[in-house]
Amino acid sequence: MQQIREWQIRGKLAFRSEKDKFSANLNWRQQNKNFHLNLSTFLGTNILLLEKQQGKVELHYDDNLYHHINATELLYELLGWSIPVESISRWVKGQASHEANAEFSDNGLISKLQTADGWVVSYSDYRLTEAVLLPHQINFQAGPNTIRIRVDAWQMN
């Protein structure tokens, strides 16, 4: 999984916290440490566009442009959403970080991660994509925050 550094997913994302909940279409393109994350309504209207290029983060939201060096902090400061964007880019592939405790299913794939920063990541519905088994259903939980990602399509570059 570490060798997959450039990828794109399309699917659905649902987010729930104590104060907010929403669901959206998800289009995420990752190129090494840079990413382009677009959330849109089911009718195709952009909710937000979050990009990281050369260590700088830009958020296009509500007809405004915001800058920061950390995507997770920016989303929290601006919208109150606790979404660990940089970590999710690794977790969505079914890749554990060094400090995470992983549980494996009988087929050797990660079924659950307990991360050092309090997230529990659960995987289901792995499918063969370009000769690699990748998760298509991922649930993230930390306290009252829940994120669900259903991947409709993976593409690796």
N, C-alpha and C positions, 0 to 999 in steps of 0.2 A: 504494500500500500504506500510505503514511503516513496517509491519510485514514480507513483502517479502524482505529478506536480501540475499538470495542465489538464483541466477537465471542465465540463459544463453539465449542469443538471437543469431540467425543467420539471415542474411539479406543482404541488400545493403546500402551503405553510399555514398552520394555525397557531396562534399565540394566545395565551391566557395568563393574566396576572390578577392580583386583588383588585386592581383599578381598571383594567382594560382587557378587551378580547377582540380579536379580529382574525379573519382568514383571507388569504390572498393567493394569487398565482405567483409562483417563484421561478425566477430565471437567475441562475448563479453561474458565473464563469470565473474560474480560478486559474491564474498563471503564476506559478511559484508563490510568492508572498503577495502578489497583486490580485485584486478581485474586482468584479463588477456584479453587484447584487441588485436586482430589480424586483420589486413587489408591485403587483398591479391587481386591480379589481377583476372580477370575472367577466366584466365587459371590456377590459383592456385599458382602463384608465390607470395611469401611474399613481401609486400611493407614495412610493419613495424610490430613489436611486442612490445607492451607496457604493462608492468606488474608492479603492486604495491603489495608488500609484506612487512608486518611489518613496514609500514611508509616509505619505500624506493622504488623509482621508477627506473626501468630499461627500456631503449629503445634500441631495436635491429633494426638498420636502416642502409642500405647501407653497409653491412658487418662490421659495427662498433657497439660497445656497449657503451651506455651513461648512466650516473647515475645522479639522482637528488632527491629532496624530494617532488617536486610538478610536476605532470604530465602536467598540463596546461602550466606552465612556461617553462618546457623542450621542449614541442612541439613548442612553440612560439620562444624560443631562437634559437633552432636548425633549424626549418623548416619555421618559420614565420606563422604558422597556429594558429589562435586564436580559440581553441577548449576547452571549459571548461569541461574537462573530468570528474572531480569529481562531478560536478553539473549534467551533463548529465546522470550519473548513477542513479540519483533520478528522473530526468525529464522523462527519457525514459519509466518509469513505469506509468506515469501520476500522479506523486506525486509532489505537490507544496511544496516549502520550506516556512518557516514562513514569510519571507520578500517579497514573491512574491504575486502579485495580480492575482487572478484566476477568469476566466469566466467559467461558467458551461453551458452545454447544457440542454435541457429539461429533459433528462434522468439522470441528476445529475453527469455526468462525466465531467471532465475538458475539455474544448474546446480550451482554450487559457490561457497562463501564461505570465505575464509581470514581469520579474525578476528584482531584485534590481541592478544587474550589467549590465542591458541594453539588455538582450536577450528577444525576444518574441518567445514563444514556442507554436506552433499550433498543435492540435491533430485531427486525423480523423481515421476512420476505426477501431474502437474498436471491438475486437472479444473475445468470451468466451474461456479462456484458463485455464484448471484445475480449473473450477468453479469461475474464476475471469475474469472480463472484462479488457483487456489490449490493449493499442494502438498498431496498426500495421503500422501506417503512422505518422511520427513526423517531423515537420519542425522547425528549429531553425534559427532565424535571429537576427543579431546585426550589425547595420551599413552595411558595404559592405560584411559582412560574412554571408553565408548561409550554413546550414547543413541540409541535408535531410536523414532520416533513414526510410527504408522500412523493417519491420520485417517480415521474412518468417516463423520463428518458435520461440516460447517461450518455455522455460523449467524451471520449478521451482524445487528446491531441498529441 
